[in-house]
C-alpha cells in the first residue's frame, strides 16, 4: 500500500508531476522528495489519508 505521494508544483501551484514514494514515515518521505527539488521549484508531500505532510521549496 502506498504511504506517501509527492506532487511537483510550478510557481503558480499547479501540479506538474506525481511521484509515489516508498517511504514508511514522513522523515524518509521528505528525504526522498528533496531529490525532486532539482527539477521542480516546489514539492508537496501528502499522506495516503490526504493530509499534507510537508511543502518543500527550492531556494
C-alpha positions as CSV (number, residue, x, y, z in Angstrom):
1,X,0.0,0.0,0.0
2,X,1.3,3.5,-0.9
3,X,2.0,5.6,2.1
4,X,3.2,8.9,0.6
5,X,2.9,10.9,-2.6
6,X,4.9,13.9,-3.7
7,X,3.5,16.4,-6.2
8,X,5.8,18.7,-8.1
9,X,4.3,22.2,-8.5
10,X,5.1,25.1,-10.7
11,X,5.4,28.6,-9.4
12,X,1.6,29.1,-9.7
13,X,0.9,26.0,-7.6
14,X,-0.2,23.8,-10.5
15,X,0.8,20.1,-10.2
16,X,3.2,19.1,-13.0
17,X,4.1,15.6,-11.8
18,X,3.3,13.0,-9.2
19,X,5.8,10.7,-7.5
20,X,4.9,7.7,-5.4
21,X,7.3,7.4,-2.5
22,X,8.4,4.1,-1.0
23,X,8.8,5.7,2.4
24,X,7.1,4.4,5.5
25,X,7.5,7.6,7.6
26,X,7.3,11.3,7.0
27,X,11.0,12.0,7.5
28,X,12.0,9.4,4.9
29,X,9.4,10.7,2.5
30,X,10.8,14.2,2.9
31,X,14.4,13.0,2.2
32,X,13.2,11.1,-0.9
33,X,11.2,14.1,-2.2
34,X,14.1,16.6,-1.7
35,X,15.8,14.9,-4.7
36,X,13.0,16.2,-6.9
37,X,13.7,19.8,-6.0
38,X,16.5,19.9,-8.6
39,X,13.8,19.6,-11.3
40,X,10.9,21.4,-9.8
41,X,10.6,24.6,-7.7
42,X,8.1,23.2,-5.2
43,X,7.3,19.7,-3.9
44,X,4.3,18.9,-1.6
45,X,4.2,15.6,0.2
46,X,0.9,14.1,1.0
47,X,0.0,11.0,3.1
48,X,-2.3,8.2,2.0
49,X,-5.1,9.8,4.1
50,X,-5.0,13.0,2.1
51,X,-3.1,15.1,4.6
52,X,-0.3,17.4,3.6
53,X,2.9,16.4,5.4
54,X,5.4,18.9,4.1
55,X,5.9,21.6,1.5
56,X,9.5,21.9,0.2
57,X,10.6,25.0,-1.8
58,X,13.8,25.3,-3.8
59,X,15.9,28.2,-2.7
